[in-house]
Amino acid sequence: MKNPHTTLRTRTIAIGHLRAFMAVARHLNFRAAADDMALTQSAVSRQIQALESEIGVALFLRHTRAVELTSAGTQLLRAVSPSLERIDSAVRLIRQNAGRKIVSISTWASFASLWLIPRLESFQSEHPDIDIRIDATDVSVDLETSDVDLVLRYALPTTVPAQAERLFGEQLTPVASPWLLNSGPSLKNAKDLTQFALIEAGDAYRSQHLEWLTWQRWLDVQGLKSFEPKRWLYFNYAHQIAQAALTGQGVALTRMPLIADSLANGSLVEVLPGTRLESPLAYWLIVGPRSGQRPEIAAFCAWLRRQAQSTRETIGEVIPHAPAQRGS
């Protein structure tokens, strides 16, 4: 929609106006955008008006209590958003290289809590001059544009990029706290589980490949088609499931790599070790294309591979001669 009060221009756009545009487009509210940018509402409004004047069309429809992107505004947003992200990423990288050495890692919360963080002290002892930043998120990260150096993910082999390096696979196994086993009913076979609360991922049934995490699949393999436990406990995250098992709230079907340390120190017990269930999913390392040559990244990846080898040994996985990549 052309704005009758503007004239088409050919000069370049001020980046400050684009940042104001991004803030308003993100919040669809001038006041919220002003708070985000630490400016007055009138200042943000003037920047948007100046941008519309420079472009020659209206970018927002102003309503009484809200604003709405026009088709032109939507088109501009698609172009500006990745461009500013690339600029910000480049500036962060420049600042990072000019200052302290840092390794920025993206992974999901349960892996960070149960596997990565408990091991980090050994890396920090070896490399006290390297800072670590962990971004715990389930959201996919674009290593081309973000300031993340490497990603640790849990996925099927067919869904990870070609450069992904396999750290270890997994098996699923029922575990419980020693306290629960010593104070509760006898647990010698799968049928005895009817006397216990069973803990599992509440959202596993929403995704076909995550059904591998469910008690139902495990019970089917054991030939128990009709089965009712004492009660069910559902949690969204693996670290919540592990915590519930550690505190004796029930028997959990857990991922071996995530609870290997708890099994090793005796805080959890594998109750039916002959019933482990293989999973098609694995744990992967993906290094950003702009990060791999930095010495601190190389040091962290080398340490990570040693930790992964230790985990493979603990869970009894066959250790390859070289780090396995997707398709190998």
N, C-alpha and C positions, 0 to 999 in steps of 0.2 A: 504494500500500500504506500503510494507516494505521499509525502508530507507537503502540502501546498506552501508551507512557510520555509521550506529548505530548497537549496539549489544544489544540483549535482556537482561534486568537486572531484579533482584528480590528485590532490596532494595526499601524502601519506598520513596515516592515522596516528595520533599520539597514543603511546602505550598506556599512559595513565588513564585515558578514557576507556581503553579496552579492559583495564582491571576493574574500573567502576562498572562497566557493562557486565563483566563476569559475575561480580558480586550481586548485582540486581537480578541477573538471570538465575543465579543460584538460589536466592531467597524469594524472588518475586515480591519483593517488598523494599522500598527505598530506605525505610528506617533501619531495618535489619542489615541492609547492605552498608549503611553508614556506620553502624556499630561495628560491623566486621572490619571496615577499613579505617576505623578511628577518625572519621570525618563527620562533619555535620550533614544532616539530610539535604540541606539546600546545596551544599558543595557537590554531593553525589548527583543531585538532580541537574545541576549546571553542567557537569561532565557528560551526562547522558544526552542532554540537549545539544551540547557542542558536538558530540559524536554523531548524532542524527543529522546535524547540520552539515558536517563534513561528508557524510555518506550520501545524504540527500533523500533518505526515507526514514519513516518512523520505525523504531525497533521494538517499542513497547506500546501496548494499549493501556492507557491509564483508566482504571476504574476507581470507584469511591474508596474502597479499602484494600485494593490489590492491584497488581499490574500483571500483564500477560504478554508474552512474546508474540510479535507478529511473525509472519512467514519469513520476512527478511531477517528478523532477530534470531529466529531458529537457525537459519542458514549461516549467519555470522557466528553463532555459538558453536556450531559444529567445527568451524575452522579455527576459532580463537582458542578454544579449550585445550586441544592437544598442543598448539603452538606455544601458549604460555607455559604449559607443563614442561615442554622441552627446554624453554628458556630458563625456567626456575631450576630444573634439574641440572642444566649446564653450570649455572651460577653456584649451586650447592656443591657440585663436583669440583669446581675451581677453588672454592673456599676450603673444601675438605683437603684437597691436595696441597694447599698452601699451609695448612695447619696440622692438627694432630692426625695420626693414622687411625682410621676407624673402619670397622667391618659392619655393614648394615645387612641384616638378615630378615627375610620375611618367612614366617611359618605360621602354623595354626596353634591356637592356645594350648591344646592338650599336649602336643608334641613338645612345645616349649617348656611346659610345666613338668612333664613326666620324664623327658629324655634329655633335652638340650641344657636347660638351666642347671640341673644337678651335676652336669659334667663340666660346666664352664670354668670352674675354679682351676682345673688343671691347665686349661689354655691360658688363663690369665697369669698363672704362675710361670708358665713358659715364656709368655710374651706380655710383660707388664706395661709395655709402651703402646699396646694396641687397644683402642676402645672398642666396645661391642654395643651395637644398637639392635634390639629385637623388636620387630613390628609383628605382633600376633594378630593375624587376620585370616579369614577364610576366603577373602576376596582375591581374585587373580591379580597378579602384578605384572605390568608391562616393563620388562627389564630394559627395553630400548629407551624409555622416557622417564622412568622413575629413578630415584637416587638409591634404590636397593641394589646391593652388590650380588646377593645370591638368595635363592629361594629353596626352601625345604618343603617338599610336598608329599602327599599320600594319594596315590592314584593308580589306575590301571596302566600297564605299559603302553597301551595303544593311545593314551590321552596325553602323554608328556612329549615335549619337543625332542628332536633328534639328539641334541647335545646333552640331554638329561643323563645323569649318572646314577645308577642304582646303588643305594647304600645297603639295604637289606629287605628281605621279604617279611612275611609274617605267618604265624599260626595263631589260631584262636583256642583258648583253653579256659576251663572253669577254675576259678580261684576263690579262696576265702581266707579270712584271718584265722590264725591258730586259736584265738580265743573262742571264735564261733564254733570251730570244730571240736574243741575240748568241752564246751559247755552245752552244745546242742545235741540233736539226735545223731545217730550213726550215719555216716556217709561213705558207703563202700562201692556203690554202683549208681548208674544214672537214675534208676527208679527211686532211689532214696532222696533225690532232689525235690520230690513232692513235699517234703517236710520243711523246706527252706524257702525263704524269699529269694527270688531270682532278680538280678539287676541287669539291665541292658540299655542300649541306646534307644531313646524314645523316637528319634527321627529316622532310624535305619530303614524303615519300611517305605520311606518316601522315594528312595532311589534303588534301582535294581541291583547295582553292584554293592551297595551298602547292606543289602540283605544278608551278605556273608557275615555280618556282625550280630545277627539275631540268634536268640535261643531257639527259635522255631527251626531254623536250618540245622542247627546242632542236634536238636531232638529228633528231627527226621532221619538224620544219619544214624542215630543210635536206635532207630526203629520204634521210637515212642511217639506214635501218632496222636494219641489221646492223652494229654498231660496237663495237669493243673497244679501249679506250685502253691505253697502256703499263701503267697501274695507276690505281686509284681512291683518293682521299683524302676522307674524310667528317668533317665537323665539325658541332657542334650550333648554333653561333652565327655570324652574318654577320661579326663582327669577327675571328673565328678564320680564316674563309675568306680574308678580305682579308689578314690577317697571313701566312698560308701563301703567298699569291700574291706578296706583297711580298718575301718571302725566297726566291723562286725555286723553290718546291717543286712547281709545276705551273701549269696554266692553270685559272683559276676562272671560273665563270659567276656574275657579281656584279650587284648592284642598282646601277644608275647613280647615284642620288642619294647613296648611301653612300660611293662611291669617286670621286666627281667631283673632289674636291680632289687625290687621288693621280694622277688622269689629267692634271689641269691642271699639276701640278708635275713630271710625267714619271716619278714613281716606279712607276707602272703604265702599261701601254700597252694600248689597245684593239686586239686582234690582228686582228679581222675586223669592222671598223666597219659594213659593209653588212649585217650579220646580226643587228642588234638586235631583240629580241623584246619587244613591248608586254606589259605586265602589267595585269591588272584591278585590282590593289591600289593603294592610295594612302596618303599620310602625312597625319595629321589632328591638329588642335589642338582640344581640348575644354576649355573654361574652366568651373570650378566656379561654381555659382549664387551662392555667398556671396563670391566673390573678384573678380568682374569689375569692380566699381566702385572697387577700391583702386588708387591711382595707380601703385604699383610693378608691379602686374599689368598695367595698361594699357601701361606703359613696356616691360615685357618682351615683351608680345604684339606691340607695334609693331616692336620690334627683331627678333622672330622672323619677322614677315612680310617684313621686308627681307632677312633671310637666306634665306628660302624663295624669294623672287624671284630672288636671286642664283643659287640652285641650279637653278631653272627655266631661267634663261638658260644656265647651264653645260651642262645636259643637253639643251638645245635644245627644251624644252617651250614650247608657246604660252602666253604670259602673259596671264591674264584681266585685264580692266579693274578688277575688284574681287575681293576674296577669295572664292573659291568655297565655298559650303556644300553639305552633302549635298542631293542632288536638284536642284541648280542647273545 
